[in-house]
Amino acid sequence: GKELELLEEHLYELTLIKKNLDLYVRHLMRKALSSSITPALIERLKRDPSRVLLIVDYKAKVLPGRNRETQTEAYGKKGKSLWGATAIRWDRESGDCEVLNFRIVCDDSTQTWFHTLNEIGVTLDELLAEWSTAKCFDLLSDGAGNFTCTALMTSLPRCFSSRKLQIREHVISEVGDGKNLTDTDFQQVQRSLDQAKAGGGSVTNAQEILDALQAFPTAGTLNTGIDLGNRSQEPKAEPKPYSGLDSIYHREYEYDSAGNFTGVRLRQFFRLGGGRVVAASVLRALWKKEFTAAGELDPLRLTPTVSADSAARRPKIKPSSEHAAVAKRARASAAAARKALDVERDLQAAAAERQRTLERAARGQQTFECKYSVVGCTHRHYLSPANAKWHEQHACPFRPETDGPSAPDARAATREAMLGPQRSYAESNVESASVKVDIRRGPSPSGTATVLKHAGQAGMCANDGAVLHALRKLPLDGPIKLVVRVVRPIKPPAYGLQRFQPDRLSANDADTARMVTTVPNRPPPPLLDQGWAIRPPMERKRFTDEQKALLVEIFDRPDRISEEAAESLFKQRFAAREGSFARKYRLNKVQIKSWMSTEKTRRAKKQLAALADEEEAAAGR
């Protein structure tokens, strides 16, 4: 009994394998013949100028949207249908093919065979308006159900004959073959819709989509739309499916000498074999009630509300270069406004300081100024004589002793004695200052006025042991404004920092604040060896040698232990490890199990390789 059941299961599996293998072989044959479909159809166009090749397809449904829509509005939408058709005919005068693209938009996105039949009818009407000499057509489509069904196959001859046309062949191509012209046009469609939304428009219905396509016209393309309000004409019951139609990929429609449709020849592969002829009467018998309105379908047409000429003169969006220019002007205007505001604030602060000085003098409040103000010092008056004396002795650049810097320790001791604790603490925590300097290369000229004006906490100067170093490379061709940091060295000399050495100071111009420094000529940087930027090969070391040794010891144990016991061994072995990464030495159960599995596979491969080497050696002997 069990053997019989097993044989039945194998028989069922073989039946499925046979079916799938048969389908795969058919797919390979169609794929091999697909490259010959388009050349063969175009070769037939050369012999008959009245013949047209029509490549049809549906674009991925257009998602309605508008400019700057909210997140709530973006959800729950139903896509709109967009039909595309590419018509090709041979032009004997130019000796080349002539191509027209058709786009038809529709709000009804239920793409049934009835929808497709209406789209084909509208496409034929638009095409006859451009190519009035067209008489017979070849149709090329993909294998979607709305193209391959029995209902469309039986309705196409009536749709063409109602316009005094004939459909000769309908070829169904494989995925990715034959429809590249239509797909390329669909890419242009998506780009036009994106441009329309980016320019402030909306594409929420068929009319707006049609206007967007018309606003960005494409050469050799006709845009139109339909309102499929004739769904009442669609038969409630479809015809009985013709047996084996799913495997039919070439349908050749036949006509008598009077031009009447007589039947269709069905082939599994393109022009391979004689095929099977199905008479027109047999096709009509598949319908319970014959669908005679196939040639009378006339959906409502939509016309664009904008013209291509006016849209081309007034594009809906600005070019990217214009956006960049507008943004640049806005940034420059904002920077100018900020600069003007800073200047206004500085003027207001100077006026307020001057007013406070006058008010103190009016109240009889005694102030103290630097004794070197008569020769150019412009520092504001001090309220404390100790502060004024400190400025005269250590901070004023107009004092004669400025040429020779005094010892930092002596200055610090004098400073602590003359200033109060609060003021001393404030000055010892200065971090930055904004100064205006004039950098010159080489020795400084004699008689240059040098005044250090610093913005920041009062009392900070460059001669109190602070180290000034630039934050960027300084151009040496004119005055600049830069921000320097005042760093108090931990122990002299400050390693890695270069001091600005002030030159000899003398009074020349009391209205100009200038700090003349000498930057020594630095040697050019050394050139690095070739290949210094090449990264070395990456070495990945997942486990340490100690961890690997313990793992091998556990693996080689004669009595196999569980992952929990192995985890306990790791905790005991590396319990004495200290530091923030000590826990990484103790592997968990998952890591141990993974390594054990990998080690088992690794050793099995080594054994197989050793056996293979032994067999080769034996065969060689």
Residue pairs with C-beta under 8 A, 6 or more apart in sequence:
26 247
26 268
26 269
27 174
29 269
29 272
30 174
30 249
30 269
30 270
31 174
31 177
33 269
33 270
33 272
34 173
34 174
34 177
34 178
34 270
35 177
36 270
37 140
37 171
37 173
37 177
37 178
37 270
38 140
38 178
40 270
40 271
41 53
41 138
41 140
41 169
41 171
42 53
42 88
42 90
42 97
44 51
44 138
45 51
45 52
45 53
45 88
45 89
45 90
45 97
46 90
48 136
49 89
49 90
49 91
49 92
49 133
50 133
50 134
50 135
50 136
51 89
51 90
51 134
51 135
51 136
51 137
51 138
51 168
52 87
52 88
52 89
52 127
52 131
52 134
52 136
52 137
52 138
53 87
53 88
53 89
53 137
53 138
53 140
54 85
54 86
54 87
54 88
54 123
54 127
54 137
54 138
54 139
54 140
55 85
55 86
55 87
55 88
55 140
55 141
55 178
55 179
55 181
55 182
56 83
56 84
56 85
56 86
56 116
56 119
56 120
56 123
56 139
56 140
56 141
56 147
56 182
57 84
57 85
57 141
57 142
57 179
57 182
57 183
57 186
58 81
58 82
58 83
58 84
58 111
58 144
59 82
59 83
59 84
59 186
59 189
60 79
60 186
61 79
61 80
61 81
61 82
61 109
62 79
62 80
62 81
62 82
62 105
62 193
62 203
62 209
63 77
63 79
64 77
64 78
64 79
64 80
64 203
64 204
64 205
65 74
65 77
65 197
65 202
65 203
65 204
66 73
66 197
66 201
66 202
66 203
66 204
67 197
67 198
67 199
67 200
67 201
67 202
78 109
79 109
80 105
80 106
80 107
80 109
80 205
80 206
80 209
81 105
81 106
81 107
81 108
81 109
81 111
81 115
82 103
82 104
82 105
82 106
82 186
82 189
82 209
83 102
83 103
83 104
83 105
83 106
83 119
83 123
84 101
84 102
84 103
84 104
84 182
84 185
84 186
84 189
85 101
85 102
85 104
85 119
85 123
85 182
86 99
86 100
86 101
86 102
86 181
86 182
86 185
87 99
87 100
87 101
87 102
87 123
87 127
87 131
88 97
88 98
88 99
88 181
89 97
89 98
89 131
89 134
90 96
90 97
90 98
91 97
91 98
99 181
99 220
100 127
100 130
100 131
100 220
100 221
100 222
101 181
101 182
101 185
101 218
101 220
101 221
101 222
102 123
102 126
102 127
102 221
102 222
102 224
103 185
103 189
103 213
103 221
103 222
103 223
103 224
104 119
104 122
104 123
104 224
104 225
104 226
105 206
105 209
105 210
105 213
105 223
105 224
105 225
105 226
105 302
106 115
106 119
106 206
106 225
106 226
106 227
106 228
107 205
107 206
107 227
107 228
108 115
108 228
108 231
111 146
112 146
112 234
113 145
113 146
113 149
113 151
113 152
113 155
113 238
114 151
114 231
114 233
114 234
114 235
115 146
115 228
116 146
116 147
116 152
117 152
117 155
117 156
117 159
117 294
117 297
118 226
118 228
118 230
118 297
118 299
119 226
120 156
120 159
121 159
121 163
121 295
121 297
121 298
122 224
122 226
122 299
122 301
124 137
124 159
124 160
124 163
124 165
125 163
126 222
126 224
127 134
128 134
128 163
130 222
134 165
135 165
135 166
136 165
136 166
136 167
136 168
137 160
137 165
137 166
137 167
137 168
138 167
138 168
138 169
138 170
138 171
139 156
139 167
139 169
139 170
139 171
140 170
140 171
140 173
140 178
140 179
141 147
141 170
141 171
141 172
141 173
141 179
142 172
142 173
142 175
142 179
143 172
143 173
143 174
143 175
143 249
146 152
147 172
148 172
148 245
148 246
148 248
149 238
149 241
149 245
150 238
150 239
150 240
150 241
150 242
150 245
150 286
151 235
151 238
151 239
151 291
153 170
153 242
153 245
153 251
153 264
153 283
154 239
154 283
154 284
154 286
154 287
154 291
155 291
155 294
156 167
156 170
156 253
156 294
157 167
157 253
157 261
157 280
158 261
158 291
158 292
158 294
158 295
159 294
159 295
159 297
160 166
160 167
161 259
161 261
161 295
162 294
162 295
162 296
163 295
166 253
166 255
166 259
167 253
168 252
168 253
169 250
169 251
169 252
169 253
170 250
170 251
170 253
171 178
171 249
171 250
171 251
171 270
172 248
172 249
172 250
173 179
185 218
185 221
188 218
188 221
189 213
191 216
192 212
192 213
192 215
192 216
192 218
193 203
193 209
193 212
193 213
195 212
195 216
195 316
195 317
196 202
196 203
196 212
196 215
196 216
196 316
196 317
197 203
198 317
199 315
199 316
199 317
199 318
200 316
200 317
201 208
201 211
201 212
201 215
201 316
202 208
203 209
203 212
206 225
206 226
206 227
206 302
207 225
207 302
207 305
209 225
210 223
210 224
210 225
210 302
210 304
211 304
211 305
211 306
213 223
213 304
214 223
214 304
214 306
214 307
214 308
214 311
215 306
215 308
215 311
215 315
215 316
216 311
217 223
217 308
217 311
217 312
223 304
224 301
224 302
224 303
225 301
225 302
225 303
226 299
226 300
226 301
226 302
227 299
227 300
227 301
227 302
228 299
229 299
229 300
230 297
230 298
230 299
233 293
233 296
233 297
235 287
235 289
235 291
237 288
237 289
239 286
239 287
239 288
239 291
240 286
240 287
242 278
242 283
242 286
245 266
247 268
248 266
248 267
248 268
249 267
249 268
249 269
249 270
250 266
250 267
250 268
250 269
250 270
250 271
250 272
250 275
251 264
251 265
251 266
251 267
252 264
252 265
252 267
252 275
253 261
253 263
253 264
253 265
254 261
254 262
254 263
254 264
254 265
254 277
255 261
255 262
256 262
261 280
262 279
262 280
263 277
263 278
263 279
263 280
263 282
263 283
264 277
264 278
264 280
264 283
265 275
265 276
265 277
265 278
266 275
266 276
266 277
266 278
267 273
267 275
267 276
284 290
318 326
353 380
357 367
357 380
357 381
360 367
360 381
361 367
365 383
367 381
367 382
367 383
368 381
368 382
368 383
368 384
368 385
368 387
368 388
369 379
369 381
369 382
369 388
370 377
370 379
370 388
370 391
370 392
370 396
370 398
371 392
372 392
372 396
372 398
372 399
373 379
375 398
375 507
375 510
376 398
376 449
376 451
376 507
376 508
376 509
376 510
377 396
377 397
377 398
377 451
377 510
378 451
378 453
378 510
378 511
378 513
379 391
379 396
381 388
382 388
382 391
386 418
386 419
386 420
387 419
387 423
387 458
387 459
389 418
390 415
390 418
390 419
390 459
391 459
392 399
393 399
393 414
394 411
394 414
394 415
394 461
394 463
394 464
395 459
395 461
395 463
395 464
396 402
397 450
397 451
397 452
397 502
397 505
398 451
398 505
398 507
402 463
402 502
402 504
402 505
403 504
403 505
405 463
406 463
408 464
408 465
408 492
411 463
411 464
411 465
412 464
412 465
415 424
415 464
416 424
419 427
419 459
423 459
426 457
426 459
427 457
427 458
427 459
427 460
427 464
428 488
430 456
430 457
430 460
430 466
430 486
431 485
431 486
432 456
432 483
432 484
432 485
432 486
433 454
433 455
433 456
433 460
433 483
433 484
433 486
434 454
434 455
434 456
434 481
434 483
435 452
435 453
435 454
435 455
435 482
435 484
435 515
436 453
436 479
436 481
436 513
436 514
436 515
437 479
437 480
437 482
437 514
437 515
437 517
438 479
438 514
438 515
438 516
439 474
439 475
439 476
439 480
439 517
439 519
440 476
440 516
440 517
440 518
441 476
441 519
441 521
442 518
442 521
443 503
443 518
444 503
444 504
444 516
444 517
444 518
446 504
446 506
447 506
447 508
448 503
448 506
448 508
448 514
448 516
449 506
449 507
449 508
449 509
449 510
449 512
449 514
450 502
450 503
450 505
450 506
450 514
450 515
450 516
451 510
451 512
451 513
451 514
451 515
452 461
452 462
452 513
452 515
453 513
454 460
454 461
460 466
460 486
462 468
462 486
462 500
462 502
462 515
463 502
465 488
465 489
465 492
466 486
466 487
466 488
467 486
467 487
467 488
467 489
467 494
467 497
467 499
468 484
468 485
468 486
468 487
468 499
468 500
469 484
469 485
469 487
469 497
469 498
469 499
469 500
470 482
470 484
471 482
471 483
471 484
471 485
472 482
474 480
474 482
474 519
476 519
487 494
487 497
489 497
500 517
500 519
501 517
501 518
502 515
502 516
502 517
503 516
503 517
503 518
543 551
543 587
543 595
544 585
546 573
546 574
546 585
547 570
547 585
547 587
550 569
550 570
550 573
551 587
551 592
551 595
551 596
551 599
552 599
554 561
554 566
554 569
554 592
554 596
555 596
555 599
561 569
563 589
563 592
563 593
564 589
566 589
566 592
567 586
567 587
567 588
567 589
567 592
570 585
570 586
570 587
570 592
571 586
574 582
574 585
574 586
577 585
577 586
587 595
